[in-house]
Amino acid sequence: MYMMNNFQQQIIQGIPDVLPNTQAYNTKINHAPKRKDILSEDEKKLALKNALRYFDAKHHAVLLPEFKSELETYGRIYMYRFRPDYDMYARPIDEYPGTSLQTKSIMHMIQNNLNPVVAQHPHELITYGGNGAVFQNWAQYLLVMKYLAEMTDEQTLIMYSGHPLGIFPSNKNAPRVVVTNGMMIPNYSKQDDWEKFNALGVTQYGQMTAGSYMYIGPQGIVHGTTITVLNAGRKIAKHNENLSGKLFLTSGLGGMSGAQPKAGNIAGCITVCAEVNLKAVQTRHSQGWVDEVISDLDELVIRVQKAKETKETVSIAYHGNIVSVWEKFDTENIFVDLGSDQTSLHNPWAGGYYPVDISYEDANNMMVDQPEVFKEKVQASLRRQAEAINKHTSKGTYFFDYGNAFLLEASRAGADIMADNGIDFKYASYVQDIMGPMCFDYGFGPFRWVCTSADPADLVKTDSIACEILEKMMKDSPIEIKQQMSDNIQWIKGAQENKLVVGSQARILYADAEGRIKIAQAFNKAIADGKILAPVVLGRDHHDVSGTDSPYRETANIYDGSQFTADMAIHNVIGDSFRGATWVSIHNGGGVGWGEVINGGFGMVLDGTKEAEQRLKSMLFWDVNNGIARRSWARNDEAIFAIKRAMEAEPNLTVTLPNMVNDKLLENIFKA
Ligand SMILES: NC(=O)c1ccc[n+]([C@@H]2O[C@H](COP(=O)([O-])OP(=O)(O)OC[C@H]3O[C@@H](n4cnc5c(N)ncnc54)[C@H](O)[C@@H]3O)[C@@H](O)[C@H]2O)c1
C-alpha cells in the first residue's frame, strides 16, 4: 500500500486541527520591513476577524493575542506559527501527493517561489521586490497546497490575492488555477490603499512572477539584463567595439537587481553595484553573483581605476548608498559609460529606496515612526542622485531608467529630470530605447521552462534541444531579427557554464512566437519519447511583449496614447485561459508599482500528450501575437513587420493594420 511520508501527510492535512507550536523569530533570515501602522482600531479588529476566518473557533482565544501582536509588531498578520517545518524547495514532481500532474507541477512552482535560497523574505511569503507576495499568510499557503493535492483535472482553483476562494467544477481544457492579485476598483489603487487593504487581509501585491508562481530566481532577470547591457553597449559603441574596459554603475542587489553584476560579467564590462543592505550584499556575494565587496569609497575608486586600466571584467558590490557613488565618481572624474538604477522605487516609502546619509537601521525605523520625515528624506536623496547623474551625463554617460520607476519618482520629488518639453523625461527608459524596439516589437520576450523532475540532467537536455532549434531557425531568419537570434543562441550555449540555476531546474530564453512554439513542441515530443523524465512547465515573465500594460515600462514605447490603457494585458490572460493554459494570473502592480501597471501571465504543463501539443500551439501563438498586433496598431514599424510575417505564416490570422498619416499634412492643417 502507498504510504505517505511526513511531508505528504502535512500537505494533505492543510490547516492543522491541533495548533502547531509557536516559532521563534529567526533573525538570521532576511525579513520584510515592518509595514506602516495604517489601520484604525476598528479596522484592526476587522483585520483580526478576517485572519481568524481560517481557523476553528476553538483556537481563537489563543490566536487572537498572537495575531494582534503580529499586526502591531510587523504591520501584517503572517501567522508565523503555521509556517511548516519541512524544507521548502521545488521537489521532484512525484514527491507531491495528488492525482493531477498539472496541480503537482503548480505545487513544485509554489514551493520554489518560497524557497529561502530563492525568496527575498521567505517567512513573510515575499519572493522579490520587497512586497511581491505569493500568499498573504501561512494559512493560505497550507490551504492551497491541500486543495492542489485533492483536485482533479475537472476542477479549477480560484485565487483571490493569495486567498483560495475554493475549487469549482470546470473541465479538463480549463485552467487548473485562475489567479488575480491586487485587482482593485481603480480609484483605490494608491500606495496607501495597498498598505491598508493588505493589512486588512483582503488583497496583496503579487509583483509579476511572485503571486503567479513563475519566479525562477535571479536567472530570469540575468538574461534580460544581459540583453539590455549588451544592447546599451551597442548604442554607445563608436567603432563597433565591445564593452571591455567600460564601466556600468547601478544599484540594488535584491531579488531582481542582484542579477546586474552577473549580467555585467557576461556582457564583459566593469560593474559597480551599490547596495545598502549588508544581508543582500552577503547573499549575492556568497552565491557568486558578484565578485568583490568594497565598503570604502576611496578604495572603490582605486579598484575601478585599476580595472579600467587592465580592461578587467569584474563586478564589485559597494556596500553603501548609490548616491554617494555617483557623487564620488563625479568628483574623482571616474567616467561612467553606462548608468542605471534598480532600487525598488515602485515602493519608495516602505523600504524600496534608502535615502543617503542615514544608516540602514535608522532609515528602517524612520519609515515606520516618522513616515512624513522619511518621505522628505527619500525625495531629497532622489534630487541629489539626479543632480549627480546629470553631471555624469553631461560628460557623456548613457543613463537609462531600468523599469524601477526611478525617473517617475525623481520627477515627483522635483528633481531636474524633465526634458525641455516638460512632458518627457530627460532620459529614455530601457524599453523605449532598447527592449521595446529591439525585442518586444518583434515578439522576443522572456520565455522560460522548468523541469519538474528537478533533475539537472533534464535541464541539460532541454538546453541542447532549444539550442538546436534556434540554430536551425537562425539560418532562415530575416536580417531584422538575426542579432536577437544570435544573442539568444550565445546565451543558451553559455547557460550551463554560467551556473544560473538557483532553486528549480529552470531556464529562461528570449524567443519569439515561432521559437517558443518550436521549442515547446520539441520538449513535448522528448517527454513522450521518454527522453525527458517528467513534465516541463512553460511560462514567461509578465514583463513581455503582451503580458503587461505599463506606460513607464513595458509599453513605454507605445506612442498613440494607448500606453495608459490595459486592454492588452486583460485580453492576454482571458485568451490564454481558453486556449489551454494550465494556470493564468492577472495582477495590479508589479515592477513600477501599485496602480501603475496591469500585468498577466500563464503557466502551461507539457506532459508529452497530443492535447498538450494542441494547447501549446494555440496558446503560445496568441500569447505573443496579441502584443505584436497591439504594438503594430500603435504604428511601431518593427511590430508591423512582425505581424505581417505572422499573417503570412498563419492564414487564420487577420490583424487590423494602421494607415500612416503624412505628418506634413497634419502640421499644415493646424497652420492654416
Ligand atoms: N528592469 C527590469 O526588467 C525589472 C525587472 C524586475 C524588477 N524591476 C524593478 O527593479 C526594482 C528592484 O527590484 P528587486 O526585485 O531587486 O527589488 P529589491 O527590493 O529586492 O532590491 C532593491 C535593493 O535596492 C537596495 N537599495 C534601496 N535603496 C538604495 C540606495 N539608495 N542605495 C543602494 N541600495 C539601495 C535595497 O536595499 C534592496 O536590496 C524594482 O522596482 C522592480 O520592480 C525591474
The ligand as an SDF file (V2000), in Angstrom:
LIG
                    3D

 44 48  0  0  0  0  0  0  0  0999 V2000
   14.1680   46.1220  -15.4640 N   0  0  0  0  0  0  0  0  0  0  0  0
   13.5230   45.0310  -15.2120 C   0  0  0  0  0  0  0  0  0  0  0  0
   13.4050   44.1570  -16.0520 O   0  0  0  0  0  0  0  0  0  0  0  0
   12.9930   44.8370  -13.8750 C   0  0  0  0  0  0  0  0  0  0  0  0
   12.5710   43.5740  -13.5500 C   0  0  0  0  0  0  0  0  0  0  0  0
   12.1490   43.3570  -12.2900 C   0  0  0  0  0  0  0  0  0  0  0  0
   12.1230   44.3640  -11.3810 C   0  0  0  0  0  0  0  0  0  0  0  0
   12.4450   45.6090  -11.7290 N   0  0  0  0  0  0  0  0  0  0  0  0
   12.3420   46.6930  -10.7560 C   0  0  0  0  0  0  0  0  0  0  0  0
   13.6300   46.9060  -10.1890 O   0  0  0  0  0  0  0  0  0  0  0  0
   13.4900   47.2460   -8.8280 C   0  0  0  0  0  0  0  0  0  0  0  0
   14.3330   46.3280   -7.9840 C   0  0  0  0  0  0  0  0  0  0  0  0
   13.7830   45.0110   -7.9270 O   0  0  0  0  0  0  0  0  0  0  0  0
   14.3170   43.9690   -6.8710 P   0  0  0  0  0  0  0  0  0  0  0  0
   13.4910   42.7550   -7.0180 O   0  0  0  0  0  0  0  0  0  0  0  0
   15.7740   43.8430   -6.9810 O   0  0  0  0  0  0  0  0  0  0  0  0
   13.9430   44.7090   -5.5260 O   0  0  0  0  0  0  0  0  0  0  0  0
   14.6030   44.5250   -4.1010 P   0  0  0  0  0  0  0  0  0  0  0  0
   13.7820   45.3510   -3.1820 O   0  0  0  0  0  0  0  0  0  0  0  0
   14.7820   43.0960   -3.8470 O   0  0  0  0  0  0  0  0  0  0  0  0
   16.0540   45.1670   -4.2630 O   0  0  0  0  0  0  0  0  0  0  0  0
   16.3140   46.5420   -4.2910 C   0  0  0  0  0  0  0  0  0  0  0  0
   17.5490   46.7620   -3.4630 C   0  0  0  0  0  0  0  0  0  0  0  0
   17.9350   48.1330   -3.5210 O   0  0  0  0  0  0  0  0  0  0  0  0
   18.5360   48.4540   -2.2790 C   0  0  0  0  0  0  0  0  0  0  0  0
   18.5290   49.9090   -2.1370 N   0  0  0  0  0  0  0  0  0  0  0  0
   17.4600   50.7070   -1.9290 C   0  0  0  0  0  0  0  0  0  0  0  0
   17.8290   51.9900   -1.8970 N   0  0  0  0  0  0  0  0  0  0  0  0
   19.1640   52.0170   -2.0850 C   0  0  0  0  0  0  0  0  0  0  0  0
   20.1010   53.0560   -2.1960 C   0  0  0  0  0  0  0  0  0  0  0  0
   19.7350   54.3410   -2.1140 N   0  0  0  0  0  0  0  0  0  0  0  0
   21.4080   52.7320   -2.4190 N   0  0  0  0  0  0  0  0  0  0  0  0
   21.7970   51.4310   -2.5270 C   0  0  0  0  0  0  0  0  0  0  0  0
   20.9250   50.4070   -2.4270 N   0  0  0  0  0  0  0  0  0  0  0  0
   19.6190   50.6860   -2.2400 C   0  0  0  0  0  0  0  0  0  0  0  0
   17.6720   47.7310   -1.2790 C   0  0  0  0  0  0  0  0  0  0  0  0
   18.3470   47.5330   -0.0550 O   0  0  0  0  0  0  0  0  0  0  0  0
   17.3440   46.4390   -1.9910 C   0  0  0  0  0  0  0  0  0  0  0  0
   18.1820   45.3700   -1.6210 O   0  0  0  0  0  0  0  0  0  0  0  0
   12.0010   47.1560   -8.5180 C   0  0  0  0  0  0  0  0  0  0  0  0
   11.4010   48.4280   -8.5900 O   0  0  0  0  0  0  0  0  0  0  0  0
   11.4990   46.2720   -9.5710 C   0  0  0  0  0  0  0  0  0  0  0  0
   10.1410   46.4620   -9.8110 O   0  0  0  0  0  0  0  0  0  0  0  0
   12.9220   45.8480  -12.9550 C   0  0  0  0  0  0  0  0  0  0  0  0
  1  2  1  0
  2  3  2  0
  2  4  1  0
  4  5  1  0
  4 44  2  0
  5  6  2  0
  6  7  1  0
  7  8  2  0
  8  9  1  0
  8 44  1  0
  9 10  1  0
  9 42  1  0
 10 11  1  0
 11 12  1  0
 11 40  1  0
 12 13  1  0
 13 14  1  0
 14 15  2  0
 14 16  1  0
 14 17  1  0
 17 18  1  0
 18 19  2  0
 18 20  1  0
 18 21  1  0
 21 22  1  0
 22 23  1  0
 23 24  1  0
 23 38  1  0
 24 25  1  0
 25 26  1  0
 25 36  1  0
 26 27  1  0
 26 35  1  0
 27 28  2  0
 28 29  1  0
 29 30  1  0
 29 35  2  0
 30 31  1  0
 30 32  2  0
 32 33  1  0
 33 34  2  0
 34 35  1  0
 36 37  1  0
 36 38  1  0
 38 39  1  0
 40 41  1  0
 40 42  1  0
 42 43  1  0
M  CHG  2   8   1  16  -1
M  END
$$$$
